[in-house]
């Protein structure tokens, strides 16, 4: 995957590989010891049903970074 600046990802729409709109990227978590990116934090779309992803206390989806398939106009993640 080509390099992308984090500032260009904030607020980007996130879609599933099945075409479902999941929401907007809120933030990305990182493992401090290894520097490895861990999860995308996504503000879910209001009409989104069960996603099978972990949800935090604020209602944000935690999607493993390894599920990212493409980043263009939208981020596409494997569902």
N, C-alpha and C positions, 0 to 999 in steps of 0.2 A: 504494500500500500504506500502511496506517495505521502510525503510529509504534509501535514495540515496544521495550521496554527490553531491553538485552542480558542483564541478569541473569535475565530470564524465559525466555531461550532455552537457557541452559546445561542440558545433560542432556535436552533435548527429543528425542523419537523422530523419526527422519527416514524418510519413506517415498517411494518412487518414484511417479510418476503412474500406473504400472501396478499399484499396490497392493503391490509388493514392499517388505518391511521392510529398510531399508539399515543402520540402526544408530542410535546416539545422537550428538547434536551435542556435540563436544568443545570447539571454539573457532571463532573466525572470524578470518581474516587481513585486514589492511588495508594499503593502499599509504600509506606515511608521507608522501610528498610531496603526494599529491592528497587524502588522507583517504578515498579510495574503498574500500569493502569489496570484497575480492577473492574469497576462497574460504571455504567452510564446511569445517571439519575434522571428519570423522565417524569415530567408533569403529565399525567395521563389525560387523554381526551375524555371529556365528560360522558360520552356514549360508549366508552370502552368497557367491555364485559370482562370476564375472567381471562387473564393473560398468562397465568402459570409462572409469573415472575414474582420474586419477593417484593413486598411493599413495606416501606418504612412508616413511622408514626405520622409523618406529614402526608402520607398517601402517595408518595413518589415510588415509581417502579425502579427496582435495581436490576439492570440487565447486564450480564457479563460482557465485557469488552470483546471477548472472543467471538461473540455472535454478530459483530458488525460485518456486513458483507460488502457494503459500498457507501461512499460519502460523496454526494454530488449536491443537487438541489435539496434532497432529503437524505437522511441517514437511513439505510436499509439494514434491518437486523433479521437474523434467522429466527423463526418462531417455532 
